[in-house]
Amino acid sequence: MTKTRAHPWEVTDEFWKRVEPLIPQPSRDPAR
């Protein structure tokens, strides 16, 4: 995959590295 200008619906890896920790991850129900 060549790195091109990010589309509006795409997020750069650098952006995700900063934002991902801030996003609450849905915890999977262990009872399932």
Buried (B, 14 or more C-beta within 10 A) or exposed (E): EEEEEEEEEEEEEEEEEEEEEEEEEEEEEEEE
